[in-house]
Amino acid sequence: MAINGIETVIFGASEPAKAAQFFKDFGLTVQRSEGDKTDFRLAEGSHVKIRAAGDPALPPAFLPGDGPREVIWGVDDEASLREVETELRRDREVVRDSEGTLRCVDPNGIRIGFRIFKRQPLEPVATVENTLTSRDRWNTPRRWYDRAEPKLIQHVVFAVPDVDAALDFYVGRLKFRISDMSRGRGVFLRAQGRNEHHNLFFLKNQLSFNHMALGVDSIDELMAGANHMQRQGWKAGVGFGRHRISSIVFFYMKSPAGGEVEYAADGDYLDDDWKPSLWNPAYGNQHWIGEAKEGGSKPAPDVEPLPTPVPRFGALLPT
């Protein structure tokens, strides 16, 4: 059951033309555009699709307002797709369409799908960093970017009322791996067939969409993209910084399709030798940010290894 990442996120937007322009400016390549329907394709072969919120062909909304209508996960082959179908049909309705895509609803009401996804290899980009003592780039300037061109969908984040039900489903049945936990805040999950720190993060709260992260090659590309977006009039969300959990450098932009969209770079890569930890949310969320508040305090180090087997999220809530 090698789930190999997010193949498609489809959004229902009350202003589909504005939402499509946002993703064009963000650096995505239009694959198809017709009326209120715009499909974007990333270099890995994944897709972001924009539709009018009232489009009758869209899956029904599971969230109020604008936002995702469905997240479709990729699997590596037909055998894995059949394995997913068999597992899910044990306790829920699963629809298989004429193109072979499976569709169902997860325990918290999020609409998800599964289809065969032949991920495309990305062209390598050589990034040579100079330090004060390691001088590897001679007589050559850094690569300059005019704007960003994200190449993959790295992760999506939802708030859900029942995090443990999500873990039972995604970890217990779909073989996701727990990467780390943020005490009382949420859980980071990695798909079995991917190596980014996380492809899915569940926050403890009422059901809502938080953000989608699109991967770029470097901090330079990230900031060139953020600057381009700001010059086009789009507003920053959380803005610029680096997480301690995952090491990701981020820049979040407010999205007219719902939630925020993140440029993400320089994150950690994991395999099954990784040991997850329990983090204090304030310490794990930000190592540094673009603009710190005067007089603010830096969170004290607070992280510890999680025991094996990993306890229930609810058992680790602050007392």
Secondary structure, DSSP 4 states (H G I P E B T S, - for coil): --EEEEEEEEEEESSHHHHHHHHHHHTPEEEEEETTEEEEE-TTS-EEEEEETT-TTSPPPSSSSSEEEEEEEEESSHHHHHHHHHHHTTTS--EE-TTS-EEEE-TTS-EEEEEE--PPPPPP-------SS-----S-PPPP-SS----EEEEEEEEES-HHHHHHHHTTTT--EEEEEETTTEEEEE-TT--BS-SEEEEESSSEEEEEEEE-S-HHHHHHHHHHHHHTTPPEEEEEEE-STT--EEEEEE-TTSSEEEEEES--B--TT---EEE-HHHHH-SEESSPPTT--PPPP-EEEPPSSPPPTGGGS--
